[in-house]
């Protein structure tokens, strides 16, 4: 297992790290690197081990990094008008056509 004491991690965090490590290994990452990345991801998502030291409930484990994807993209086009988006699309299409024609003539 990766360096460091894992006794303060919840069962859910341990399962999460194992699942992430398996995913990395399936993509060809060496086992030790996969485990290190998995625990780094758990720490990033949850802020480390969450088992409470005393009475009461532990903190909930959320996964904010996993939820960021959809919120990141689309802001540039959303802030433009339909006319601006259309003009940009036409300009891009013209560029792709011009590049394709140039490639055809070069070969």
C-alpha positions in Angstrom: 0.0 0.0 0.0 1.1 3.6 -0.4 3.1 5.2 2.3 1.3 6.6 5.3 -1.2 5.3 7.9 -4.6 4.6 6.4 -6.3 3.9 9.7 -8.1 7.2 9.8 -9.8 6.7 6.4 -13.4 5.5 6.3 -14.4 2.3 4.6 -15.9 4.3 1.8 -12.7 6.3 1.2 -10.7 3.0 1.1 -13.2 1.5 -1.5 -13.0 4.7 -3.5 -9.2 4.6 -3.6 -9.3 0.9 -4.6 -11.7 1.7 -7.4 -9.7 4.6 -8.7 -6.5 2.6 -8.5 -8.1 -0.3 -10.5 -9.2 2.3 -13.1 -5.6 3.6 -13.5 -4.2 0.1 -13.7 -6.7 -0.8 -16.5 -5.3 2.2 -18.4 -1.7 0.9 -18.0 -0.4 2.9 -15.1 2.0 0.8 -12.9 0.4 -0.5 -9.7 2.5 1.7 -7.3 1.8 4.8 -9.3 -1.9 3.9 -9.6 -2.2 3.6 -5.8 -0.4 6.8 -5.1 -2.6 8.7 -7.6 -5.7 7.1 -6.1 -4.9 8.2 -2.6 -4.0 11.6 -3.8 -7.4 11.8 -5.4 -9.1 10.7 -2.2 -7.2 13.3 -0.3 -8.0 16.0 -2.8 -11.7 15.1 -2.8 -12.2 14.6 0.9 -9.3 16.3 2.6 -7.7 13.2 4.1 -9.0 10.7 6.6 -12.4 11.3 8.1 -12.9 8.9 11.0 -13.9 10.9 14.0 -11.7 10.9 17.0 -14.6 11.1 19.5 -18.4 10.8 19.6 -20.7 12.1 17.0 -20.8 11.7 13.2 -17.9 12.1 10.9 -17.8 14.6 8.1 -19.5 13.6 4.8 -17.2 12.6 2.0 -18.0 14.6 -1.1 -16.3 14.4 -4.5 -16.1 18.0 -5.8 -13.4 17.3 -8.4 -15.6 14.7 -10.0 -18.5 17.2 -10.4 -16.5 20.0 -11.9 -16.5 18.8 -15.5 -19.8 20.0 -16.7 -19.5 23.4 -15.1 -16.2 24.3 -16.7 -17.1 24.2 -20.4 -19.4 26.3 -22.5 -18.9 29.7 -20.7 -17.3 31.4 -23.7 -20.1 30.6 -26.1 -22.8 31.2 -23.5 -21.7 34.8 -23.1 -22.0 35.5 -26.8 -25.0 36.3 -28.9 -26.5 33.9 -31.5 -25.1 36.1 -34.3 -21.6 36.0 -32.9 -21.7 32.2 -32.5 -23.0 31.8 -36.0 -20.3 34.1 -37.5 -17.6 32.2 -35.6 -19.0 28.8 -36.8 -19.0 30.1 -40.4 -15.4 31.5 -40.0 -14.2 28.1 -38.7 -15.9 26.2 -41.5 -14.3 28.4 -44.1 -10.9 27.9 -42.5 -11.3 24.1 -42.4 -12.4 24.2 -46.1 -9.4 26.4 -47.0 -7.0 24.1 -45.2 -8.5 21.0 -46.8 -8.1 22.5 -50.2 -4.5 23.5 -49.5 -3.7 20.0 -48.4 -5.3 18.5 -51.5 -3.2 20.7 -53.7 0.0 20.1 -51.8 -0.1 16.3 -52.3 
